[in-house]
Amino acid sequence: MSDSSPARPTAPVLDVWCELQCPDCRTALDDLRALRARYGDRLELRLRHFPLEKHKHAFAAAQAAEEALEQGQGWAYVEAVLGRVEELDRRGEPFLVEVAGELGLDAGEFDTALIDGRHILIVDADQAEGKAIGVTGTPTYVIGGERLDGGKSQEGLRERIEEIADQLLADGA
């Protein structure tokens, strides 16, 4: 899922391998907000889905995030769900549909999308690509060909991402 802001063609890409039922991904939200604020459209921020088997609603949440993107509010939806990880854990798919309604999205279409599986291939492709590059947990960041694993600690990751992004931007200027 790409950020909704159009990035210029030469903007560096930060892939964020994330899972919407993951407390560590919720913790990473502050860093992602800070990166979006600092770089704007100079850095393309892409959410990549990596639902973990230990979280039973993660796969549905990834599909719901894709539906939110299709309806024009991908990041708002992701932030809303991550902010309430415990509620997702307790309530599952009805919670995902409810959040869509709270954001003014077409909740009925969310429900249908979760039933018909229209976004499964996107989620599967992200997960397969993540496994192929060595992603084992979330959040994991990839920028400039470097993988940074944030599942154990977020400490120092934003600073490292900024160093790489600044270098990529300087090289591209």
N, C-alpha and C positions, 0 to 999 in steps of 0.2 A: 504494500500500500504506500503510495507516494504522498508526500505532503501536498495539500491542495494548492499551494502557491506555486506558480510556474517558475521553475528554475531555468537559468540561462543554460544553454547547451554545454558550456564548459564548467559548470558548477561541480565541485567534488560531491561525491555521493557518500552518505553515511547510512549504511544498512544497519538496522537495529532488529536483531532477532529477539522476538518478544513473545510472551504468552500472557494472555489477559487474566489468568487466574493466579499469576505469580506475584507474591508479595515483593520479591526483589525488583520486579519490573515496575511495580508501583513506586518503590523507592527511587528508581531511576527517572521518574517523571520530572522531578525538579531539574535534573541535569539536562534532559531533553528540552524542557521549556527554556532554560538558560541558553542552550545552543541555538534554538530557533530565534530567540531574541537577539543574540549576538550576531548571527550570520544572515538571518532572513533568507532571501532567495539566493544568496551566494553559496549556500550549502543545501543540497537536496537531501532531505531526511526521509528515508523509506522504512516503514515498518514491515518487517518480514515475519511471517508466522512460524512459530515453533512450539506447537502445543505439546505439552509433556503428558505422558501416560498417567502420571500420578494425580493429575487434575482432571476429573471426569467431565467438566464443562468447558475445558479449554478449546477443544476442537470446534464446538458450536460457537464459542465466543469469537474465534478467528473468522468463522464464516459471517457472523453478525457484523464484525468490523468491516469486512469487504462490502456488505450490503450498505453499511453506513457511508462508506466511501462512494459507492454508486449513487447514494442519495445526497452527496455533497457535504457530509459532516464526519469524515473518517476520524480525524484526530480528536474532535470534540467527543465523539463516541468512545474512542479508546481511553481517553482521560477519564470520562465518566465511569466506565466499567472498572478500570484499574483503581480508581479511587474508592471502590466499594467491593474489593476482592472477597471479603468475608460473605457479603450478601450473595454474590455470584456462587460461591461455594455452597451456600445453604439452599438457594432457590433455583439455580440452573437456568434453563431456557426461558421460563416465564419472566425472569429478571431481565434477560437480554432484550426481550420485546418491550418490557416496561420502560427501560432506559431509552429506547428508541422513541417511544411516545413522549417521554419527558423532554426530549430534545426537539420535539416537533417533527420527527421523521414519521414516515408511513409505517406504523407498527404492524399493521396487517401484512404488509409486504415483507417485513422482517420475519414474521411467523411463517409465511409461505416460503421464503428463502431458506429457512432452517429445515423445513419439511422437504422441499424439492432438491436441496443440495446443490443449487446453482453455482456456489462458490467453492465447492469441495476441491476442484482441480487446482485452483489458485493456492489454497492452503496446502494441499499435498505437494505441489511443486516447490513452494517455499521450504517446506519441511525437508524434502529430498535434497534440495540445494544446500540447506544448512548442514545436514548430515555429511554431504559430500565435502564440505570445506572444514569439517571438524567441530561444528557447533554441537555441544553436549548439554548445555543448560542455558537458562535465560536470566538476565539479558546478556546478549553477546553483540558486540559492535564490530563492524568491518568498515574500515576507511583506508583508502590508499593501499589496498592489498594487505593491510595489517588487521589481524583479528585480536580483539580485546575482550576477555571474558569477565563479565561483571556479576556472575551468579554468587560468588563467594564474598566479594567486596566491591563497592563502587569507588572506594578510596583512590583518588588520583586519576580515575578514568576520564573525567571530563577534561582535565588539564591535558592529558595525553591526546585526546581527540582534538582539542583546540590546537595543540602543537602541530599535529598532522594536517589538519584543515588549513591552518595558516600557511604551512609550507606548500601545500597543494595550490592554494590560492596565489601565493607568490610566484610559484613556478608557471602558473597559467596566465599570469598578468603580462 
